[in-house]
Amino acid sequence: MAERDEIKSLKKALRAITFMNQHGDVTATQVAQGIGVPRATSYRLLQTLASAGYVDKLPNSDIYRLTSLVRHLAAGFRDEELLIEIARPLLAEAQRELGWAIALSTPRDTEMVVRLNTDHDSPLALIRYGVGASLPILLSTCGYCYLAHCQPAERESIVNTTLERDELRRAVHFDRPQIQQLIDDARLNGYCHLEFDHYREGNLGVPLLLAGRPVGGIVMRYIKSTLRNKDKLREVYAPRLQKLARDIAERHPAQAAAAPGQFGV
């Protein structure tokens, strides 16, 4: 493309979004220094992005943060197909070993969406969900694993958006302190375990990270009445699911290109 055909302000805005995605909450001065523009230009970029809904300015402060709307910029990127291709034989192997149904889910707005599962291969699955089934992030073990590792601005946006919508708030069984505790536990333990009284199945999830970046999670569903030994969930099943997540990531080009030590669950 000829330089005269380029929209230079758009290029600067994209550089600003990239910088904020890497550094989290920032000031206009930090953005200016980070992308090499005058502070006045940085301020105009941030104000423009804010007016379009991609950036929020925190009240009574100089701090700017990205909103979840930024995720829509990548909505057409289909890297998930490669992830699923890599994960399919590994999920099948883990399901044969563990017996229980296993699924891989990725985020979409305020939901976690099933991209791949072994429900129809597991005789122990009480309900066989189809690919494309979704669940609010705040009701999902994979969702809490994702929230535990995503950028603070995105995490806060997802939680706020969910709790501000009446139909979603009524579905969520947790208040804000409980939500924060589940996120903290998922980050500390490397897994999330949820059981609800009105479901016969329990859920054990682990994060799926590529080059240190959360892209989703792996969940195992089990029949609560036949798996009462919760120590086994922590000592046997969680490590196996974590290994599964590592195996998927290690086969992905994004992980292969990352510096050693960036991945962990």
C-alpha angles and dihedrals in degrees: 000000000000115000090239089062094054123101099221095190090057091053090051092049091052090049089051092051091049091050092049092047089056098042106031118211111023144166126237088253092055091049091049091052093042098053098029103247133123115273091245089057091047090052092051091048092052093046090051092048090048092052088053091050098248096109135038126205111214113237116261093005143084092238123120126191137182120253127220088259088081088071089068089067087072096041092110095049108106102197086130090080090063091045091052092046090054094043100046100080092038093053090048091052093049092047092053089050098045101029095217125107114267129195139185115219133184130193126262114178104303096344139078112226125205108239099170135005145166097219094124091049096051118082087196097063109111092191123029109213121197128231107273095039111137140200131189109268090236091059095046130090088209087049093058090046089053093047090050091062107030126096114287092240093054092045093052092045093053093047093045094045091050096048093044093058111080097213092050095042091054091052095051113087097199136077123220097272091050091048091051091048091052090050092048092048092049090052093046099042100034091233142060125223121195132175125176123198094228094054125073091208128071126207133224117186138181130190123259110215130183115196089341093308120117113237100165141298148267119238132190119200119206137178107259095210093057098042107053095144101096091180088067090057090055099037103036114015100039094052091048092051090047089053089050090053091049092048091053092048095046090057094051119095091227090060094043089057094048124098115263115272098027095111126073143135 
